[in-house]
Amino acid sequence: MKRIFIFLSFLITSLFGVGQELNSLSLFEYAKKNSPQLLNSASDIYMSEQKINEIRASGLPKINGELSFQNFINVPTTVVPASAFVPGAPEDELIGLSFGTPFNANYNLKVSQLIFSFNYIYGLKAAENFSELSRLANIQKNQTVFEEIKLSLGQVIFLQKMQKLMVKNLEEIQGLINKTNRLVENGLVEKSSINDVLVIELDIKSGLEAIKSNEVLAILSLKSLIGAPIDSNITLIKNFEGSESETLKSFSMNPKTNNAVKIGEQNVILNRLNLKATQSEGYPSLYGFFNQQHMAMRNNFDFFDTSKDWYPATLWGINVTVPIYNSGEGKAKRKQKELALLKSENELREIENQIFQLYQLLQNNYKNAYLNYENQKIKVGLVEKVYQNEEKKLGLGASNSLTLSQRKIQLLNAQQQLIKNEFELYKAEVQIKTHSNPIKL
């Protein structure tokens, strides 16, 4: 058993380490089956479906059985005029008579059925609308988690790219240190010149360690988001998803397809149905019923004696409930529902305005991020040429390590900024795609 447990533990921790690298879609598919957020969101849909079943069942036939037993320690007594039994007795004389038996039992079967009720009809429609609202909320939750997965994955890729850049530059700096040492040995530069390069090396090493720590935290955050075991191995893609050539023109955003707007519209419909349901409480309701019962009355506890009778009683009927006066309670409830409806309509208009503003903001952010990224690529190319020229001058003795170090720092900063701009472009693209291409479940 211990070996099986160890094997299963190894299988879980190695789940993500087998096969191809995982992209955002693969991580999202895993999250749909394991993320507590998405599992709870899916449960809300199931709960809303059961709520519909509950309300629907309230209008279906109800059958109840009842069994009762009574033992009168003192049988109830009724007084009657004595003259009714004893001729000539004084008119004001009374005698007590006991009616009934000490032991009584009965069992009955009751069937009731709602025949017609406006409140039931509107209540059922409201429950169905609430189910649709839960479905839209689930879609929105999945969409939010999917966006968070993309951004979290992008954060990991960003840190890995920065780490790769730092390692590459560290190797170049170490090569520069060796080259500078040879120049010092040959007397072409002063011995103190090596200090400027050593300072850059220390800075890169410190930055590299910080990036490694942040990468560990980013991966843990991603695992938590998708519901993966903390000790599992995840093999992720190495580059940002999306195409650099993709432009703003490829995106089209329609506020009517936005889930937030759809949820606002469903809230309006739900509040309208709730108002109608409250108004219908003043309408008549029609119920039918059937009752079959059997009673036994004994002087002794002998209800299991089959030779003695149980007396039946059977009836059916129809009840009509007509609300007449409720002291203003109904009016107050209707007013609350009217205000709730008005509030949801105002909220819908506000959501539509906010979505429109959001779309404008996302388009501007994407446009700026795209331009910044393209400009930074050009800048990196120019700075790299300047550094290479300065490096050649140092080899010829026409420059010094301080100037070269400054050029190297300038190039490193430009390369880091390029990765940051690429990450910003990726985030802008993720956000605009979230709203232009809603997911379908």
FENKAVEN-V79282 format. One record per backbone hydrogen bond with DSSP energy under -1.0 kcal/mol. NH is the residue of the N-H (numbers start at 1). CO is the residue of the C=O. If there is no record, write none. Layout:
nh = <NH & NH>
co = <CO & CO>
This chain:
nh = <5 & 6 & 7 & 8 & 9 & 10 & 11 & 12 & 13 & 14 & 15 & 22 & 27 & 28 & 29 & 30 & 31 & 32 & 35 & 39 & 40 & 41 & 42 & 43 & 44 & 46 & 47 & 48 & 49 & 50 & 51 & 52 & 53 & 54 & 55 & 56 & 57 & 58 & 59 & 60 & 62 & 64 & 66 & 68 & 70 & 72 & 78 & 80 & 82 & 84 & 85 & 86 & 89 & 93 & 95 & 97 & 99 & 103 & 104 & 105 & 106 & 107 & 108 & 109 & 110 & 111 & 112 & 113 & 115 & 116 & 121 & 122 & 123 & 124 & 125 & 126 & 127 & 128 & 129 & 130 & 131 & 132 & 133 & 134 & 135 & 136 & 137 & 138 & 139 & 140 & 141 & 142 & 143 & 144 & 145 & 146 & 147 & 148 & 149 & 150 & 151 & 152 & 153 & 154 & 155 & 156 & 157 & 158 & 159 & 160 & 161 & 162 & 163 & 164 & 165 & 166 & 167 & 168 & 169 & 170 & 171 & 172 & 173 & 174 & 175 & 176 & 177 & 178 & 179 & 180 & 181 & 182 & 183 & 184 & 185 & 186 & 187 & 188 & 193 & 194 & 195 & 198 & 199 & 200 & 201 & 202 & 203 & 204 & 205 & 206 & 207 & 208 & 209 & 210 & 211 & 212 & 213 & 214 & 215 & 216 & 217 & 218 & 219 & 220 & 221 & 222 & 223 & 224 & 225 & 226 & 227 & 228 & 232 & 233 & 235 & 237 & 246 & 250 & 251 & 257 & 258 & 262 & 263 & 264 & 265 & 266 & 267 & 268 & 269 & 270 & 271 & 272 & 273 & 274 & 275 & 276 & 277 & 278 & 279 & 280 & 281 & 282 & 283 & 285 & 286 & 287 & 288 & 289 & 290 & 291 & 292 & 293 & 294 & 295 & 296 & 298 & 302 & 305 & 308 & 311 & 313 & 315 & 317 & 319 & 321 & 329 & 332 & 333 & 334 & 335 & 336 & 337 & 338 & 339 & 340 & 341 & 342 & 343 & 344 & 345 & 346 & 347 & 348 & 349 & 350 & 351 & 352 & 353 & 354 & 355 & 356 & 357 & 358 & 359 & 360 & 361 & 362 & 363 & 364 & 365 & 366 & 367 & 368 & 369 & 370 & 371 & 372 & 373 & 374 & 375 & 376 & 377 & 378 & 379 & 380 & 381 & 382 & 383 & 384 & 385 & 386 & 387 & 388 & 389 & 390 & 391 & 392 & 393 & 394 & 395 & 396 & 397 & 398 & 404 & 405 & 406 & 407 & 408 & 409 & 410 & 411 & 412 & 413 & 414 & 415 & 416 & 417 & 418 & 419 & 420 & 421 & 422 & 423 & 424 & 425 & 426 & 427 & 428 & 429 & 430 & 431 & 432 & 433 & 434 & 435 & 436 & 437>
co = <1 & 2 & 3 & 4 & 5 & 6 & 7 & 8 & 9 & 10 & 12 & 235 & 23 & 24 & 25 & 26 & 27 & 28 & 31 & 35 & 36 & 37 & 38 & 39 & 40 & 42 & 43 & 44 & 45 & 46 & 47 & 48 & 49 & 50 & 51 & 52 & 53 & 54 & 56 & 57 & 112 & 110 & 108 & 106 & 104 & 102 & 97 & 95 & 93 & 81 & 82 & 82 & 86 & 90 & 80 & 78 & 76 & 298 & 70 & 296 & 68 & 294 & 66 & 292 & 64 & 290 & 62 & 288 & 286 & 286 & 117 & 118 & 119 & 120 & 121 & 122 & 123 & 124 & 125 & 126 & 127 & 128 & 129 & 130 & 131 & 132 & 133 & 134 & 135 & 136 & 137 & 138 & 139 & 140 & 141 & 142 & 143 & 144 & 145 & 146 & 147 & 148 & 149 & 150 & 151 & 152 & 153 & 154 & 155 & 156 & 157 & 158 & 159 & 160 & 161 & 162 & 163 & 164 & 165 & 166 & 167 & 168 & 169 & 170 & 171 & 172 & 173 & 174 & 175 & 176 & 177 & 178 & 179 & 180 & 181 & 182 & 184 & 183 & 190 & 191 & 192 & 194 & 195 & 196 & 197 & 198 & 199 & 200 & 201 & 202 & 203 & 204 & 205 & 206 & 207 & 208 & 209 & 210 & 211 & 212 & 213 & 214 & 215 & 216 & 217 & 218 & 219 & 220 & 221 & 222 & 223 & 223 & 229 & 13 & 16 & 22 & 243 & 247 & 248 & 254 & 255 & 258 & 259 & 260 & 261 & 262 & 263 & 264 & 265 & 266 & 267 & 268 & 269 & 270 & 271 & 272 & 273 & 274 & 275 & 276 & 278 & 279 & 280 & 321 & 116 & 319 & 113 & 317 & 111 & 315 & 109 & 313 & 107 & 311 & 105 & 103 & 300 & 302 & 305 & 295 & 293 & 291 & 289 & 287 & 285 & 326 & 328 & 329 & 330 & 331 & 332 & 333 & 334 & 335 & 336 & 337 & 338 & 339 & 340 & 341 & 342 & 343 & 344 & 345 & 346 & 347 & 348 & 349 & 350 & 351 & 352 & 353 & 354 & 355 & 356 & 357 & 358 & 359 & 360 & 361 & 362 & 363 & 364 & 365 & 366 & 367 & 368 & 369 & 370 & 371 & 372 & 373 & 374 & 375 & 376 & 377 & 378 & 379 & 380 & 381 & 382 & 383 & 384 & 385 & 386 & 387 & 388 & 389 & 390 & 391 & 392 & 394 & 393 & 400 & 401 & 402 & 403 & 404 & 405 & 406 & 407 & 408 & 409 & 410 & 411 & 412 & 413 & 414 & 415 & 416 & 417 & 418 & 419 & 420 & 421 & 422 & 423 & 424 & 425 & 426 & 427 & 428 & 429 & 430 & 431 & 432 & 433>
